[in-house]
Amino acid sequence: MRILELLRRPRAELDAPLWLSRVTVVAVVVIAAVAPLVSAPYVNFDRSMVMVYVVVGLGLNLLTGNTGQISLGHGFFFAVGAYLSAVLIQNHGVPYPVLIPLSFVVCYVVGYLFGLPALRLHGLQLALATLGLALVTPAVIKRFEHVTDGQAGINISEADAPASTGLERDQWVYYLCLVVALVAYLVVRRLSTGRIGRSLIAIRDYEAVATTLGVPATRTKTTVFALSAALAGVGGVLYSWVVQYVGPEAFGLPLAIAFITMIVIGGLGTVPGVVFGAFFVVYVPQWTAEINQSAAGMTYGGALILFIFVLPYGLISVVRWILGPVVSRIPGRRRDARTTSAVQQDPRELLTTP
């Protein structure tokens, strides 16, 4: 029982010295940049899929973890981005670099329009509304067969590496995914900290008080929903480049479950936790499928039950628990530490702390 209590306890961020944080970031980026040059194409494929999930997970975690809005329908925006990429490349010859900003804008607008009425709902009602969006996605794709090619799907032959780079296609696509994931990570990290992040947490935990103190709760939640939808759309574009095929069966309910599983297992409300969750949803089902094909389908359900009851704060809490005592003893100048974590602060302190 003592172990279970320790596992269920929330953990503060690692209080690492600045030099160690910078060295760690540089080391991770260098390893990620060198890895595809010495790996087989199928390994680069899996790593690229991790980056795709990271981009989607960052937006969804900002919405669910920081703002408290549960969405099961981000597979729809993911499909919009993927099909937008496939149709414009194959049928209209649009250069593939244009598709990232284009899909971001399109999915942001669609997400904002959907979020306006949907975010008047709360909790289970919002989850059910977005679940309906996930359920109808494959049917909508098949319905517009004249655009999406219906059940047959669309093959994509673009996103080849420029000849001057000397890279293979799998390496080039990996680097595209890595750059987009790094940019998304930095942006979401910035949004989730500081005054904006505290405003989101205040809306999540004390919406009535936050509104009284001047935070436009409805507009903020709608904007965050639109941003998370836009990141899902960008992830869909990257997915179409990695897989080189889009079909309706790839965007059903299992995809929505995978997205939710990712942020729960990584750690709700934590940006680094998304990376752990992305590795989980890409690799763990593959490993269980090698043991038993039917076990792969049980992975997400079993993992969700385990983490909800045993590790409610995700894998990131275990990492912080193990490394915390070691990192705290390393000498060096640290960032200004707050005496109280955001989840424990009074809402007035959350909104007035600089």
Secondary structure, 3 states (H helix, E strand, C coil): CHHHHHHCCCCCCCCCCHHHHHHHHHHHHHHHHHHHHHCCHHHHHHHHHHHHHHHHHHHHHHHHHHCCCCCCCHHHHHHHHHHHHHHHHHHHCCCHHHHHHHHHHHHHHHHHHHHHHHCCCCCHHHHHHHHHHHHHHHHHHHHCHHHHCHHHCEECCCCCCCHHHCCCHHHHHHHHHHHHHHHHHHHHHHHHCHHHHHHHHHHHHHHHHHHHCCCCHHHHHHHHHHHHHHHHHHHHHHHHHHHCEECHHHHCHHHHHHHHHHHHHHCCCCHHHHHHHHHHHHHHHHHHHHHCHHHHHHHHHHHHHHHHHCCCCHHHHHHHHHHHHHHHCCCCCCCCCCCCCHHHCCHHHHHHCC
